[in-house]
Amino acid sequence: MKHIAKKRFGQNFLTDQAIIASLIDAINPQPEEIIVEIGPGLGALTKPLLKIIKHLHVVEIDRDIVSWMQKEYANTAVTIHNVDALKFDFAKLVNNKSGENLRVVGNLPYNISTPILFHLLDNLAHITDMHFMLQKEVVERMVALPSTPAYGRLSVMLQYHLAMEYLIPVPPEAFEPAPKVESAFVGCLPYAAKPYVALDYKLFAKIVLAAFGQRRKTIRNTLKDFLSNEDFAKLNLNSQLRAENLSVKNFVDICNHIHSKL
Ligand code: SAH
């Protein structure tokens, strides 16, 4: 179809067939699985997925694309959800009683990638795994280790829940129109048992936010509402460090120390 890519919906359509094949390979879809694709667009991933799996859910915001899809996929097993993925209730696609789980894939609109990731964290109980195409910088932040430049709030909040793997770098030329940035494909696997468990998740999120709010400052400064000198000593934590030096475990320890005093 003739479709003019809409900037406001972050439309960069994948056209490189070799890359598309490598993404499908990495996803490794199985016929019976329940898969939801966010932002199917003109079908770069949708069509190869449909060759393998029996049924696919897609979540697409653009009405023009949706009306094209309704004709294009009229005789196929696609359920089209014409809504904003940020507002979509992913959990409703699975039958919780029978313990069904969902796989999530998508070449995500880059302008809303962080909010979508946080939205999906709220639905993780029902998700087996997720595979996303994102701006390379975002993927680097997702997988970054402490004391490296890309390490930040996104790294800590995602790594708390997910094992992540940087899978495939993708150059701008693989898309039409070509985005201004490099991209990468990332795999995210929710932990069956988290390595470190925060006893109060909201408190954990608050501490991470406060610490990275002013990432150049020491945690003595940014966490002064949470931790006294005595607390730092008990935690065996150097208060001159900055947020970027703390591991997920450090943040969980801080959270659980405060929680134990409440
Ligand atoms: N998967 C396709 C299209 C990627 S472009 C491909 O790889 O070629 C991103 C797609 O996400 C577009 O189809 C765009 O319309 C859609 N999109 C943008 N914002 C969205 C949102 N908030 N919810 C759902 N889909 C969205």
Boltz pocket constraint, residues with backbone or C-beta under 6 A from the ligand:
constraints:
  - pocket:
      binder: B
      contacts: [[A, 8], [A, 9], [A, 10], [A, 11], [A, 12], [A, 13], [A, 14], [A, 15], [A, 38], [A, 39], [A, 40], [A, 41], [A, 42], [A, 43], [A, 44], [A, 45], [A, 59], [A, 60], [A, 61], [A, 62], [A, 65], [A, 83], [A, 84], [A, 85], [A, 86], [A, 106], [A, 107], [A, 108], [A, 109], [A, 112]]
      max_distance: 6.0
